[in-house]
Amino acid sequence: MSALFPFPRLPYGWFVAARSHELPVGEPRSFRYFDHDLVLYRDADGGAHALDAYCPHLGAHLGEGGCVIGDTLRCPFHGWRFAPDGRCVEIPYSPRLPNVGVRAWPLVERGGLVFLWHDADGDAPAFDLPAFEGDDYTTRREMDFVIRTHPQELMENTADIAHFGFLHGARNHRYLRDWHGDGPLAATRIGFSASGAALGAPVDWIDLEIEFHLYGLGYLVIDSHVAAANVDGRIRVCATPIEGDQVRVFFMSNVRRMPDDAFTNMVAQLFHEAALADFKQDLKIWQHKTYRPRPVLVPGDGPILAYRRWASQFYERRVA
């Protein structure tokens, strides 16, 4: 790991690798995550798969010129074919198949996102992901960024109550439900007053409640409720390590549909713009900060140490 982020290794958990539309049927796509070169592909039946990129034969990159045959990925160099579980299942010029293959990564596709399970010890997924909303929410507005940071740094915001006031200009910010970790999941709820102008509201200040749900260090769901306007908004923040201290950050927002479609679309756009403006303030901090293993904390900072104790589990070897 980078000296700026002295964690023992990359955390285990579910991390977003791509949006579903980035994987067309039959066209391998190359990615780099977790200090590994990977190939993601969608087979003829639409199933998505992820394999290590390099052929065990002579090292060709399976995503650069390789092709999808049924549910297998064929090497562009000598035609060796690999099944979704990574096994070599065909060599066109040899009747003997060596007992070799490439690493297959656990993958789930949910809500238009492709998640990979990362575990440095190769263990199976230890927790599940939540269901996604249905048609009662608008289509998600999305952006993504590549910045110099670490997933743990992003998710620490949920325990850093003080920054909501100073960085984002919130007033009366306080915890409505204590920050609480339950195994690999964690949740909390905060309340504060935000600028009405930023949200397109006709009042100077508007009261919000925000609930955070963490699923490991790679996936955060933020639900916002504005009681005065009966508006429910949702933000998703996904942080996926690329290599070293480079992280791909996915940002998504949508709102619960209201009876008037035009009003719903206007609110969804205003919510996205306001949420993204706040998020970009955080991005600038993350991009340039270092990690303090022993921070100097004062009353009012929030349960940062509790968060860090919870986060430490994602670097430990799990014992069955």
C-alpha positions as CSV (number, residue, x, y, z in Angstrom):
1,M,0.0,0.0,0.0
2,S,1.0,3.6,-0.4
3,A,2.9,5.2,2.5
4,L,0.2,7.8,2.7
5,F,-2.4,5.0,3.5
6,P,-0.5,2.5,5.7
7,F,-3.1,-0.2,5.8
8,P,-1.9,-3.8,6.0
9,R,-3.5,-4.8,2.6
10,L,-6.5,-4.1,0.5
11,P,-9.8,-4.8,2.4
12,Y,-12.0,-7.7,1.6
13,G,-15.6,-7.0,0.5
14,W,-17.9,-6.3,-2.5
15,F,-16.7,-3.5,-4.9
16,V,-18.3,-2.1,-8.0
17,A,-16.2,-3.0,-11.1
18,A,-18.5,-1.6,-13.9
19,R,-22.0,-0.6,-14.8
20,S,-24.0,-3.3,-16.5
21,H,-24.2,-1.5,-19.8
22,E,-20.3,-1.4,-19.9
23,L,-20.4,-5.2,-20.6
24,P,-22.1,-5.9,-23.9
25,V,-22.7,-9.5,-24.8
26,G,-19.7,-11.2,-26.4
27,E,-17.2,-8.3,-26.0
28,P,-14.5,-8.8,-23.3
29,R,-13.6,-5.6,-21.4
30,S,-10.3,-5.0,-19.7
31,F,-10.1,-3.5,-16.2
32,R,-7.5,-3.0,-13.5
33,Y,-8.6,-3.4,-9.9
34,F,-7.1,-4.6,-6.6
35,D,-3.6,-4.4,-8.2
36,H,-4.7,-7.0,-10.8
37,D,-5.4,-6.9,-14.5
38,L,-8.9,-8.4,-15.1
39,V,-11.2,-9.3,-17.9
40,L,-14.9,-9.0,-17.5
41,Y,-17.2,-10.5,-20.2
42,R,-20.8,-11.3,-20.8
43,D,-21.6,-14.8,-22.3
44,A,-24.1,-15.6,-25.0
45,D,-26.9,-16.0,-22.3
46,G,-26.1,-12.6,-20.8
47,G,-24.3,-13.9,-17.7
48,A,-21.3,-11.8,-16.5
49,H,-18.0,-13.3,-15.5
50,A,-14.6,-12.0,-14.3
51,L,-11.2,-13.6,-14.8
52,D,-7.6,-12.7,-14.3
53,A,-6.3,-11.2,-17.5
54,Y,-3.2,-13.3,-18.4
55,C,-3.2,-16.7,-20.0
56,P,-1.2,-19.3,-18.0
57,H,0.2,-20.6,-21.3
58,L,2.5,-17.8,-22.5
59,G,1.0,-14.8,-20.8
60,A,-1.2,-13.2,-23.5
61,H,-3.8,-10.7,-22.2
62,L,-7.2,-12.4,-22.6
63,G,-9.0,-9.1,-23.0
64,E,-6.9,-7.7,-25.7
65,G,-8.0,-9.6,-28.8
66,G,-9.6,-12.5,-26.9
67,C,-13.2,-13.4,-27.8
68,V,-16.2,-15.0,-26.1
69,I,-17.3,-18.5,-27.3
70,G,-20.5,-19.5,-25.6
71,D,-19.7,-19.0,-22.0
72,T,-15.9,-19.3,-22.4
73,L,-13.2,-16.8,-23.1
74,R,-10.7,-17.6,-25.8
75,C,-7.1,-16.5,-25.7
76,P,-6.0,-14.4,-28.8
77,F,-2.6,-16.0,-28.9
78,H,-3.1,-19.8,-29.2
79,G,-6.8,-20.2,-28.8
80,W,-6.9,-21.7,-25.3
81,R,-10.4,-21.4,-23.9
82,F,-11.3,-20.8,-20.3
83,A,-14.6,-21.5,-18.5
84,P,-16.3,-19.0,-16.2
85,D,-14.7,-20.8,-13.2
86,G,-11.3,-20.2,-14.8
87,R,-10.5,-23.8,-15.9
88,C,-8.9,-24.4,-19.2
89,V,-11.5,-26.4,-21.2
90,E,-10.0,-26.5,-24.7
91,I,-6.7,-26.3,-26.6
92,P,-7.4,-26.4,-30.3
93,Y,-4.2,-28.2,-31.2
94,S,-3.8,-30.6,-28.2
95,P,-5.9,-33.5,-26.9
96,R,-4.3,-33.1,-23.5
97,L,-5.5,-30.4,-21.2
98,P,-3.1,-29.4,-18.5
99,N,-4.5,-28.8,-15.1
100,V,-4.2,-25.1,-15.2
101,G,-6.5,-22.1,-15.3
102,V,-6.9,-18.5,-14.3
103,R,-8.4,-17.0,-11.2
104,A,-12.1,-16.5,-11.4
105,W,-13.6,-13.7,-9.3
106,P,-16.9,-14.0,-7.5
107,L,-19.3,-11.6,-9.2
108,V,-22.9,-10.5,-8.7
109,E,-24.9,-8.2,-10.9
110,R,-27.5,-6.1,-9.1
111,G,-29.3,-2.9,-9.9
112,G,-27.4,-2.2,-13.1
113,L,-24.0,-2.6,-11.3
114,V,-21.4,-5.4,-11.5
115,F,-19.8,-6.1,-8.1
116,L,-16.7,-8.2,-7.6
117,W,-15.7,-9.9,-4.4
118,H,-12.2,-9.2,-3.3
119,D,-10.4,-11.2,-0.6
120,A,-6.6,-11.3,-0.4
121,D,-6.9,-14.8,1.0
122,G,-9.2,-16.0,-1.7
123,D,-12.1,-16.8,0.7
124,A,-15.7,-16.9,-0.4
125,P,-18.0,-13.9,0.0
126,A,-18.8,-13.3,3.7
127,F,-21.9,-11.1,3.3
128,D,-24.6,-10.2,0.8
129,L,-25.6,-7.0,-0.8
130,P,-29.0,-5.3,-0.3
131,A,-31.8,-5.3,-2.9
132,F,-32.1,-2.3,-5.1
133,E,-35.2,-0.1,-5.4
134,G,-37.8,-0.7,-8.1
135,D,-39.8,1.6,-10.3
136,D,-40.8,3.8,-7.3
137,Y,-37.5,5.6,-7.7
138,T,-36.2,7.6,-10.7
139,T,-33.5,6.5,-13.0
140,R,-30.1,7.1,-11.3
141,R,-28.0,10.0,-12.3
142,E,-24.3,8.9,-12.3
143,M,-20.7,10.1,-12.4
144,D,-17.4,8.5,-11.5
145,F,-14.0,9.7,-10.6
146,V,-10.5,8.3,-10.2
147,I,-8.7,9.9,-7.3
148,R,-5.8,9.3,-4.9
149,T,-7.4,7.9,-1.8
150,H,-8.4,4.7,0.0
151,P,-11.9,3.3,0.4
152,Q,-11.7,3.5,4.2
153,E,-11.1,7.3,3.9
154,L,-14.3,7.8,2.0
155,M,-16.5,5.8,4.3
156,E,-15.1,7.5,7.4
157,N,-17.3,10.5,6.6
158,T,-20.2,8.6,8.1
159,A,-18.5,8.9,11.5
160,D,-17.1,12.5,11.1
161,I,-20.0,14.6,12.2
162,A,-17.9,17.8,12.5
163,H,-17.1,18.1,8.8
164,F,-20.8,18.5,7.9
165,G,-20.8,21.9,9.5
166,F,-17.4,23.2,8.5
167,L,-17.0,21.8,5.0
168,H,-20.6,21.6,3.8
169,G,-22.1,24.5,5.7
170,A,-24.7,22.5,7.6
171,R,-26.3,23.8,10.8
172,N,-27.5,22.0,13.9
173,H,-25.8,18.7,12.8
174,R,-26.2,15.9,15.3
175,Y,-26.6,12.1,15.4
176,L,-30.2,10.9,15.6
177,R,-29.1,7.3,15.9
178,D,-25.7,6.3,17.2
179,W,-23.1,5.0,14.7
180,H,-23.4,1.2,15.0
181,G,-21.5,-1.7,13.4
182,D,-23.0,-5.1,13.1
183,G,-20.5,-7.5,11.6
184,P,-19.6,-6.3,8.1
185,L,-22.6,-3.9,8.1
186,A,-22.9,-0.5,9.8
187,A,-25.5,2.2,10.0
188,T,-26.3,5.6,11.5
189,R,-28.6,8.5,11.1
190,I,-27.9,12.3,11.3
191,G,-30.1,15.4,11.2
192,F,-29.1,18.9,10.1
193,S,-30.3,22.0,8.4
194,A,-29.0,22.8,4.9
195,S,-29.2,25.8,2.6
196,G,-32.6,25.9,0.9
197,A,-31.1,27.7,-2.1
198,A,-28.8,24.8,-2.8
199,L,-31.8,22.4,-2.9
200,G,-34.0,24.8,-4.9
201,A,-36.3,25.4,-1.9
202,P,-38.0,28.7,-1.4
203,V,-36.8,28.9,2.3
204,D,-33.4,29.9,3.5
205,W,-32.8,26.7,5.5
206,I,-34.4,23.3,5.2
207,D,-34.2,20.4,7.7
208,L,-33.0,17.0,6.5
209,E,-32.5,13.5,8.0
210,I,-29.9,11.3,6.4
211,E,-29.4,7.6,7.1
212,F,-26.2,5.9,6.2
213,H,-25.9,2.2,5.5
214,L,-22.4,0.7,5.0
215,Y,-21.8,-2.7,3.4
216,G,-18.1,-3.2,4.0
217,L,-15.7,-0.5,2.8
218,G,-16.8,-0.5,-0.8
219,Y,-20.4,0.3,-0.8
220,L,-22.4,3.0,0.9
221,V,-26.1,3.8,0.6
222,I,-27.3,7.3,1.8
223,D,-31.0,7.9,2.2
224,S,-32.2,11.5,2.7
225,H,-35.6,12.6,3.8
226,V,-36.9,16.2,3.6
227,A,-40.1,16.1,5.7
228,A,-41.3,19.6,4.8
229,A,-41.4,18.7,1.1
230,N,-42.0,15.0,1.5
231,V,-39.0,14.2,-0.7
232,D,-36.9,11.1,-0.4
233,G,-33.5,11.0,-2.1
234,R,-30.9,8.3,-2.3
235,I,-27.2,8.4,-3.0
236,R,-24.8,5.6,-3.6
237,V,-21.1,5.9,-3.2
238,C,-18.9,3.0,-4.3
239,A,-15.1,3.0,-3.9
240,T,-13.0,0.4,-5.7
241,P,-9.2,0.2,-5.4
242,I,-7.4,0.2,-8.7
243,E,-3.8,0.0,-7.6
244,G,-1.6,1.7,-5.0
245,D,-3.5,4.7,-3.8
246,Q,-5.7,5.0,-6.9
247,V,-9.5,4.4,-6.4
248,R,-12.4,4.5,-8.8
249,V,-15.3,6.3,-7.1
250,F,-18.8,5.8,-8.4
251,F,-21.4,8.4,-7.4
252,M,-25.2,7.8,-8.1
253,S,-28.3,9.6,-7.0
254,N,-32.1,9.3,-7.5
255,V,-35.3,10.2,-5.7
256,R,-38.6,8.5,-4.9
257,R,-41.2,9.3,-7.5
258,M,-44.0,11.7,-6.7
259,P,-47.4,12.0,-8.4
260,D,-46.3,14.8,-10.7
261,D,-43.7,13.5,-13.2
262,A,-42.4,16.9,-14.2
263,F,-42.0,17.9,-10.5
264,T,-40.3,14.6,-9.8
265,N,-37.7,15.1,-12.6
266,M,-37.0,18.7,-11.4
267,V,-36.5,17.5,-7.8
268,A,-34.3,14.7,-9.0
269,Q,-32.0,17.1,-11.0
270,L,-31.8,19.6,-8.1
271,F,-31.1,16.8,-5.6
272,H,-28.3,15.4,-7.9
273,E,-26.7,18.8,-8.4
274,A,-26.8,19.7,-4.6
275,A,-25.5,16.2,-3.6
276,L,-22.8,16.2,-6.3
277,A,-21.6,19.7,-5.2
278,D,-21.2,18.5,-1.6
279,F,-19.5,15.3,-2.8
280,K,-17.0,17.2,-4.9
281,Q,-16.0,19.2,-1.7
282,D,-15.2,15.8,-0.1
283,L,-13.4,14.6,-3.2
284,K,-11.0,17.5,-3.1
285,I,-10.2,16.7,0.6
286,W,-9.7,13.0,0.0
287,Q,-7.5,13.6,-3.1
288,H,-5.0,15.6,-1.1
289,K,-5.1,14.2,2.5
290,T,-3.0,11.7,4.3
291,Y,-4.1,9.1,6.8
292,R,-3.5,9.7,10.5
293,P,-3.4,6.3,12.3
294,R,-3.5,8.2,15.6
295,P,-5.6,11.2,15.0
296,V,-5.8,14.1,17.5
297,L,-9.6,14.0,18.3
298,V,-11.6,16.4,20.4
299,P,-15.2,16.4,21.6
300,G,-17.6,16.9,18.7
301,D,-15.5,15.0,16.1
302,G,-17.9,12.0,16.1
303,P,-17.3,8.2,16.6
304,I,-14.3,8.1,14.3
305,L,-12.4,5.5,16.5
306,A,-15.5,3.3,16.6
307,Y,-15.6,3.4,12.9
308,R,-11.9,2.5,12.6
309,R,-12.3,-0.4,15.0
310,W,-15.2,-1.7,12.8
311,A,-13.2,-1.1,9.6
312,S,-10.2,-3.1,10.9
313,Q,-12.0,-6.4,10.4
314,F,-11.8,-6.1,6.6
315,Y,-8.0,-6.5,6.7
316,E,-8.0,-9.6,8.9
317,R,-7.8,-13.2,7.8
318,R,-11.1,-14.8,8.4
319,V,-11.3,-18.0,10.3
320,A,-14.1,-20.4,9.3
